[in-house]
């Protein structure tokens, strides 16, 4: 999986991708526990990697089972923005 750093293409390490997936899963668990009456709103997550040379280089998106993307990536996934 390749991303951009100040316009240069770099390969994301397995450890980096795995860490982002872990953040997604743990935030879902945390929010389900903190907000049990709305736990069903927290089911899946995506981490979108933008240009790593900029602040805010990763965006996190979460949702319920009903609005899970049908991209075949499962509950927690890392994707790279193609801009």
C-alpha positions as CSV (number, residue, x, y, z in Angstrom):
1,X,0.0,0.0,0.0
2,X,1.5,3.3,-1.1
3,X,0.8,6.8,0.2
4,X,2.2,10.2,-0.5
5,X,4.7,12.3,1.6
6,X,5.1,15.8,0.2
7,X,4.3,14.5,-3.3
8,X,6.7,11.5,-3.1
9,X,5.3,8.0,-3.1
10,X,6.2,5.9,-0.1
11,X,5.2,2.4,1.0
12,X,3.2,2.2,4.2
13,X,4.8,-0.3,6.7
14,X,2.7,-3.2,7.9
15,X,3.2,-2.0,11.5
16,X,1.8,1.5,10.6
17,X,-1.3,-0.1,8.9
18,X,-1.8,-2.5,11.7
19,X,-1.5,0.3,14.3
20,X,-4.2,2.4,12.5
21,X,-6.5,-0.7,12.4
22,X,-6.0,-1.1,16.2
23,X,-6.9,2.6,16.8
24,X,-10.1,2.1,14.8
25,X,-11.1,-1.0,16.8
26,X,-10.2,0.5,20.1
27,X,-12.1,3.7,19.5
28,X,-15.2,1.7,18.6
29,X,-14.9,-0.3,21.8
30,X,-14.3,2.8,23.8
31,X,-17.3,4.7,22.3
32,X,-19.6,1.6,22.7
33,X,-18.7,1.5,26.4
34,X,-18.9,5.2,27.0
35,X,-22.2,5.6,25.1
36,X,-24.0,2.3,25.5
37,X,-27.4,3.7,24.5
38,X,-26.0,4.5,21.1
39,X,-23.4,1.6,20.8
40,X,-25.0,0.5,17.6
41,X,-23.8,3.7,15.9
42,X,-20.2,2.5,16.4
43,X,-19.6,-0.7,14.4
44,X,-17.0,-0.1,11.6
45,X,-14.1,2.3,11.0
46,X,-11.9,3.5,8.1
47,X,-8.6,5.4,8.4
48,X,-7.9,7.4,5.3
49,X,-4.3,8.2,4.8
50,X,-3.8,11.6,3.1
51,X,-0.4,13.3,2.4
52,X,1.8,12.2,5.3
53,X,3.8,15.4,5.0
54,X,0.9,17.5,6.4
55,X,-0.7,17.9,9.7
56,X,-4.0,15.9,9.9
57,X,-2.6,13.3,7.5
58,X,-5.0,10.6,8.6
59,X,-8.8,11.0,8.8
60,X,-11.0,8.6,10.8
61,X,-14.6,7.7,9.8
62,X,-16.9,5.5,11.8
63,X,-20.5,4.3,11.4
64,X,-23.2,1.7,12.2
65,X,-23.7,-1.7,10.7
66,X,-26.4,-0.3,8.5
67,X,-24.1,2.2,6.8
68,X,-21.0,0.1,6.5
69,X,-19.2,0.6,3.2
70,X,-19.6,-2.3,0.7
71,X,-16.0,-2.1,-0.3
72,X,-15.2,-5.7,1.0
73,X,-12.6,-4.4,3.4
74,X,-14.3,-5.6,6.6
75,X,-15.1,-3.7,9.8
76,X,-11.7,-1.9,10.2
77,X,-9.6,-0.9,7.2
78,X,-6.9,1.6,6.1
79,X,-7.3,3.3,2.7
80,X,-5.2,5.8,0.9
81,X,-6.6,8.9,-0.6
82,X,-5.9,9.1,-4.3
83,X,-5.5,12.8,-4.6
